[in-house]
Amino acid sequence: MRWTSLRLRLVVVFALVALTAAVSASGIAYWLNRNTVLDRTQNAVLKDFRKSLEDSTRSLPLRPRCAELRDAARQMAGGPQNYAVLLIGVDSAGKDCVVTTNEDLLTPTSVPASLRTAVNAVRPIDESNSYPHHLYWQRTVIGDTPYLLAGAKVIGGGPTGYLMKSLATERQDLNSLAWSLGIATALALVGSALLAQAAATTVLRPVQRLGHAARQLGEGRLDTRLRVTGTDELADLSRTFNRTAERLEQRVEELSAREASSRRFVADMSHELRTPLTAITAVSEVLEEEADSLDPMIAPAVQLVVSETRRLNDLVENLMEVTRFDAGTARLVLDDVDVADQVTACIDARAWLDAVHLDADRGIVARLDPRRLDVILANLIGNALKHGGSPVRVSVHTEDVPDGGARVRTGGPAGPDGLDGPAAPDGPGADGGPGGPDLPVGGSPAEGPSRAGGGDLVIRVRDHGPGIPQEVLPHVFDRFYKASASRPRSEGSGLGLSIALENAHIHGGEITAANLPEGGAVFTLRLPMDASLLVQDGRRDGGVTRGHEGDRGASRAADEGTEDDR
């Protein structure tokens, strides 16, 4: 049991209450029994002493001889109470006579002065007091043994008598009683602890079931219900939990149905738009080819139609790709990729060779989806060129992952201003991460060809622009995010960076963004060298299709991606 557990606290509280009650009851019982035992013994002894003193001195002369006093003392001590007797008198010659039945125990010096004074004191006779002398007693301890001391003076003249009675037997009886009460208290404490354990188990079992059900509910098992028995408060709590879980399940089902309906609507809409867009695109291409022969007044309108048609086509394709990610139908088509060749091909296909500086050693081979890697690179480099500042530098290197280390997916900030990247009034950037200011931009050279393995592929895209505004950093990868309300329109679809991030996630990787102290923004793409290892380990939900360039065409037809230059 933990020190902070409710079970332990219940046991401790029960034990403390039982201990307090048992100690109080035992103390009261001991006190009452002690007084009863001592009073009974004391009364019996004093009554016997009074009677013996009266009987023994009745036949003695007013001034008895010492021998007569000694015989009287022995007669008094020989009674059933077995106490020592001390008699003090004055003989006929006027001399003091002191006799005792136990010279080692009871002598005139062993009688306390307070008792002697009280015994010898003469009290005035009145209506409330009929005798000048009374019997006095007190308890004392001599040599660790308790004794009862008593004294009285014979009325009308005669000796003064004292007795000393040992109370060792009574003390032994009281000690036995104390031990019995102590054992009873300990048994009561143990019984209360067992009772508390049983009560805690009875109370906490429903609470534990409720906690287990709450954890299952938190893990997504919305059909979790509790078995309810009884009519107490815990049963009411279980019923409340069941009602809450039922309503939550209904609400989630409604929201899931609405979300699925929304995804179907976007997918159907995008699919239905492709046919008319194909016709419009063909017509716009014809108009673009004939632009030189058109009336100068019409040419600007034709160019606007052509550009907006291309923009609309890009938006539809991006929406279809986003719909596939949301629906979980996006699939990887893995192949061995020479990363340097892939980056070079991406830059060359878009005519960016003059604007981009590549720092990558050839021979770095990773097992990835080439088409999705191209989408990521096209979006990152294109945004750096469009919204950052030249020159743009792309560096490629690998990093080892420690044994037992886990890649942590950190969805970085989201896209500014509705552009396909960090477009903002001031340019791109982000909120730190592996590509933050403390990380170098240049890649470390590889020693020989690096095959797909257990390390990470790290690609950094850096520009020399003003960087990303701080208020934009948390939203760099959001869909359709606009950094400025006064710039609702932009050349991009606003989905480029979010699609790039999803493509990184489906590989088991991540993209982060940061501003550099010397200026400019850096986007860092981190992917596993072999994405198939993550799939085999069950660390990704998306599917993987393994193939080569020969069968990639059919896969593209079934799973079209988002190309930056579409």
Secondary structure, DSSP 8 states (H G I E B T S, - for coil): --TT-HHHHHHHHHHHHHHHHHHHHHHHHHHHHHHHHHHHHHHHHHHHHHHHHHHHHHTS-SS--HHHHHHHHHHHHTSTT--EEEEEEE-TTS-EEEEES-TTT--GGGS-HHHHHHHH-----BTTB--S---EEEEEEETTEEEEEEEEE-TTS--EEEEEEE-HHHHHHHHHHHHHHHHHHHHHHHHHHHHHHHHHHHHHHHHHHHHHHHHHHHTT-TT------SSSHHHHHHHHHHHHHHHHHHHHHHHHHHHHHHHHHHHHHHHHHHHHHHHHHHHHHHHHHTGGGS-TTTHHHHHHHHHHHHHHHHHHHHHHHHHHHHHT--EEEEEEEEHHHHHHHHHHHTT-TTTEEEE--TTBEEEE-HHHHHHHHHHHHHHHHHHS-S-EEEEEEEE---TT-----------STTSSSS-SSS----EESTTSTTS-SS----SS-B-S-SSEEEEEEE--SS---TTTGGGTTSTT--S-TT----SS-S-HHHHHHHHHHHTT-EEEEEE-TTSSEEEEEEEESBHHHHHHTT---SEEEE--GGGHHHHHHHS----TT-
